[in-house]
Amino acid sequence: MDTKELYEYNYKNNLKNLQKYGWDKKSFQYKFNSLGFRGDEFTNNPGIMFLGCSFTVGIGLPYENMWTSIIAKNLNLEQINLGIGGASNDTAFRLAEYYIPKLNPAIVIFLQTFDQRLEIINFKNKFHNLLPQLIPDQFKNFYQTWISNSENRSEE
């Protein structure tokens, strides 16, 4: 994972390798808009919406090298990047349902995430993604959390 803490550790302990591969503090920075998504503020201009996980966020990549940026630039559309690191397909569909009517994109592209990921809502109505590598720890209270919130199951 590309986290600030891991980067700071490597900057302190492995600076030569970071510089060798162009990962020093001058190479690029992550920019997030006021909604917490990577990129500029969303506008009403014609745009292309992207949904997915860390591949869509562009973790570890300069903004201009992200697949989403390349496609948006080639189509001459503003980028609406709704990628979330560690997101599930559930997350992408929830975001699509909410943001497509609000932002009215010209095109929507969904990069499918891993099937093993699952989004659940806990007792405090907070969204969480269960990741395959973390399942043993996260499943301690999984069924109790899943069943207790009506948003996680059909009411029909």
N, C-alpha and C positions, 0 to 999 in steps of 0.2 A: 504494500500500500504506500501511497505517496502522502505522507502526513507532514505537517509542519514540524512536529517533534522529531520524526525520523530524519527529515532534511537538516534540521539544526544539529542533530547528532553527527550526521555525515559531514556537515560543513565543518564541524569542530575536529572530527577524527579522520576524515577521508577527503580533504579539500582537493588534493591533487587529482584524484579520480573524478570528482565533480567537474573540475576545470577541464580535464582531458576530454570529457564527453559534452561539454558546453552546458553544464548544469549549475554554474555559479549564479550568484544573486543578480548578475547583470544580464543573464541570458533571457529570462522571461519571468513573468509573475502571473498568478491567478487573479482574475478580476471577476467579481460576482456582482450582479445587479441587486436592487433593493428587495427582490423576491427570493434571493438566495441562489439564483441560477447563474451559471458561468456566461458572462458576456455583458453586453450593453443593456440598458433599460429597454423594455419592449415598447414598441410604438404601434400606430395604426397603419403604418406603411405595409405594402405587400411583403409577406414573409413566408419563410419555410420553417415549419416546426419539426424539431427532432426530439424523440423520446428514447430513453434507454438508460444504461447504467454508466459505469466509469469510462467505458469506451466512448460514450457520447459526451460525457463531461470533458473528456480529453485529459484525463489524469496523466501527468508526466509529459505533456506536450505544450509547446507554445500555441497560443490561440490560432494563429494563421496556419498551423500545420494540422489542426484537428480535421477529421473527415467532414464534420458538419460545416466548418468554415470554408473548406474547399468547394463543397457542393453549393452552398449559399452564394459564394462569390461567382462561381461559374454560371449560376442561374440568375445572377443579379437580383437576389432577394435578400431581405434582412433575415438574419439568423435568429430563430426563437429556440434556444437550446434548453430543453426541460430535462436534460440528463441528470441523474442523481447517482453518485457512487454507491455501489452495493444494492441498487434498486432491483426490484422484482418486476415481472411482467404485470403483476397486479398494480404496482405503483404507476407504471407507465399508463395503464388504462385509466386509472383514477385521475391522473393528471390530464390525460387527453379529454376525458369527459368534462372536466372543469374548465380547461383553458381553450379548447377549440372554439366553443361559442363566444368566449370573451375576446380572443385575439384574432379570430377569423383568418387563419393562415391560408395561403393559396395552395400549399402542399403540406402533407404530414408524412414524415418518415419515422418508422419505429424499428430500431435495432433490437431484436428480441434478446432478452437476457437469458440467464441460465434457468432451466425448468425447475431446478431444485429450490430456487428461492421462493419465498412466500411472504406476503405482507400480512401482518395482523395489527389489530388495534387493541391497545391495553385498556386497563380500568380507567385511566385518565384521558382516554380518547387520543392518545399519541400513537402515531404510526411507527411500526418497526418492521424491518425486513429480516427474515431468518435466512442466514447464509449457510451453505452446506458445511463449510469448515468450522462453523460455530454451533452447529445443531446440538451437540451434547449439552452444552451449558444453557443454551436458550430453551431447550425443551423441558427444563425442570418444571416450569409452570405453564407450559404451552397450552395444554388442553383446558386448564382452568381459565386462562386468559382468553382463549379462542371462544369458548362457550359463553363466557360471561358478558361479552359485548355483542349486541345484536347486529352491529355493522359487519361482523365476521361471518354471519350465517344468514340464510334466507329466512324470512319471516312468513313465507307462504305455507 
